[in-house]
């Protein structure tokens, strides 16, 4: 017969084991949380325009610094302090899919879910040039639906963050340039 003390010790040990197992699982899970299941093809350009440096969505009160992000071993590398732009994707004015992504935190892209069709988005390049876009579509997709991050011939802006239970889904905003001159592929 176990004493009360032995029973408490066993319970604490079991709880400790569960916490350790969960922590190990979560560390592995969180590495791929913002990733799509398949990497998009790389866009190779010999002459690049200026990369994005800042994302502004006035109606959602988003004003976010952007850092370059890469895909390493299938995991989308992400800035911890701001948003990321996929360096192998298009840059503003290049006529392709510009991909911006970030954590679903209130000070990063947590307010992205308030964006609706027709709203304005501004990308500011490292050279300080503003590129204006209008939201065309807002959707929730699974990480397997990679079409939203695939390269395009026409310029679009794709912004995404995680959503859903345990961040298993992606909340995606797709916008097109307002200035018709930068819609043309180069």
C-alpha positions in Angstrom: 0.0 0.0 0.0 1.4 3.3 -1.0 1.5 6.2 1.3 0.1 9.6 0.5 3.6 10.9 0.1 4.6 8.2 -2.5 1.4 8.9 -4.4 2.2 12.7 -4.6 5.7 11.9 -5.7 4.4 9.7 -8.5 1.9 12.3 -9.6 4.6 15.0 -9.7 6.9 12.7 -11.7 4.1 12.0 -14.2 3.3 15.7 -14.6 7.0 16.4 -15.1 7.3 13.8 -17.8 4.3 15.1 -19.6 5.7 18.7 -19.4 9.1 17.5 -20.8 7.5 15.5 -23.6 5.2 18.4 -24.5 8.1 20.9 -24.5 10.2 18.8 -26.8 7.2 18.4 -29.2 6.4 22.1 -29.1 10.0 23.1 -29.9 9.9 20.9 -33.0 6.4 22.0 -33.9 7.1 25.8 -33.5 10.0 25.6 -36.0 7.7 24.8 -38.8 4.7 26.8 -37.7 4.8 29.5 -40.4 6.0 27.2 -43.1 4.0 25.9 -46.1 4.5 22.2 -46.7 6.4 22.7 -50.0 8.9 25.4 -50.8 7.9 27.6 -53.7 10.2 27.7 -56.7 12.9 30.4 -56.4 12.6 33.5 -58.5 15.9 34.2 -60.1 16.5 37.7 -61.4 19.8 39.2 -62.4 18.8 42.8 -61.6 16.7 43.2 -58.5 14.6 46.2 -57.5 14.8 47.5 -53.9 13.5 45.0 -51.3 10.6 45.8 -49.0 11.6 47.4 -45.7 8.2 48.4 -44.2 4.6 47.1 -44.4 1.8 49.6 -43.6 -1.9 48.6 -43.4 -3.6 51.8 -42.0 -7.0 50.3 -41.4 -5.5 47.4 -39.4 -3.1 49.7 -37.6 -0.1 47.7 -38.9 3.2 49.5 -39.4 5.8 46.8 -39.5 9.5 46.7 -40.2 10.5 43.9 -42.6 13.6 41.7 -42.6 14.7 39.3 -45.3 13.7 35.7 -44.8 14.8 32.4 -46.4 13.5 28.9 -46.6 16.0 26.5 -45.0 15.4 22.7 -45.0 11.7 23.4 -45.7 11.4 25.8 -42.7 10.5 29.4 -43.4 13.0 31.5 -41.3 11.2 34.3 -39.6 12.0 37.5 -37.8 11.2 37.5 -34.1 10.8 41.3 -33.9 9.0 42.2 -37.1 7.7 40.8 -40.4 9.7 38.9 -43.0 9.8 39.1 -46.8 10.8 36.0 -48.8 14.1 37.1 -50.4 13.6 34.5 -53.2 10.2 36.0 -54.0 9.6 39.1 -56.0 10.3 42.6 -54.8 7.9 45.6 -55.3 7.8 46.6 -59.0 9.3 43.4 -60.3 6.1 41.9 -61.5 5.8 38.7 -59.4 4.5 37.4 -56.0 5.9 39.5 -53.1 5.6 37.3 -50.0 5.4 38.9 -46.6 4.9 36.8 -43.4 5.1 37.1 -39.7 4.1 35.8 -36.3 0.4 36.0 -35.2 1.3 38.4 -32.4 -0.6 41.6 -31.7 2.5 43.8 -32.4 3.4 41.9 -35.6 0.6 40.4 -37.8 -2.0 39.6 -35.2 -4.3 42.3 -36.5 -4.0 41.0 -40.1 -7.4 39.2 -39.5 -9.1 42.6 -39.4 -8.1 43.3 -43.0 -11.0 43.2 -45.6 -11.3 43.4 -49.3 -10.8 46.8 -50.8 -8.4 48.1 -48.1 -5.1 49.8 -48.9 -1.7 48.4 -48.2 1.6 50.2 -48.6 5.0 48.6 -49.0 8.0 50.9 -48.5 11.2 49.8 -50.1 14.7 50.1 -48.6 15.2 53.1 -51.0 12.1 54.8 -49.5 9.8 54.3 -52.5 6.1 53.6 -51.7 4.2 50.9 -53.6 0.4 50.9 -53.0 -1.8 47.8 -53.2 -5.5 47.0 -52.7 -6.7 43.9 -51.0 -8.4 41.6 -53.5 -8.9 38.4 -51.4 -8.7 37.3 -47.8 -8.7 33.5 -47.0 -7.7 30.8 -44.6 -5.7 27.9 -46.2 -3.9 24.8 -45.0 -0.1 24.7 -45.3 -0.6 22.2 -48.2 -2.3 24.9 -50.4 1.0 26.3 -51.7 -0.6 28.0 -54.7 -0.8 31.3 -52.7 3.0 31.4 -52.3 4.0 30.2 -55.8 5.7 32.6 -58.2 3.5 34.6 -60.6 4.0 36.5 -63.8 1.9 39.5 -62.7 2.6 41.5 -59.5 0.7 40.5 -56.4 1.3 41.0 -52.7 0.7 37.9 -50.5 0.8 38.5 -46.7 0.2 35.6 -44.3 0.3 34.6 -40.7 -0.8 31.6 -38.7 -4.3 31.0 -37.4 -6.5 28.3 -36.1 -6.0 25.7 -33.3 -2.3 25.3 -32.6 -1.6 27.6 -35.6 -2.3 24.8 -38.1 -3.8 27.1 -40.7 -2.6 30.2 -42.6 -4.5 33.4 -42.8 -3.7 35.0 -46.2 -4.3 38.4 -47.6 -3.7 38.9 -51.4 -3.5 42.4 -52.8 -2.8 43.8 -56.3 -1.0 47.0 -57.2 -3.1 50.2 -57.4 -0.7 51.8 -59.8 -1.3 50.0 -63.1 2.3 50.7 -64.3 3.8 48.3 -61.7 1.4 45.5 -62.6 3.3 44.7 -65.8 5.8 41.8 -65.6 9.4 42.6 -66.3 
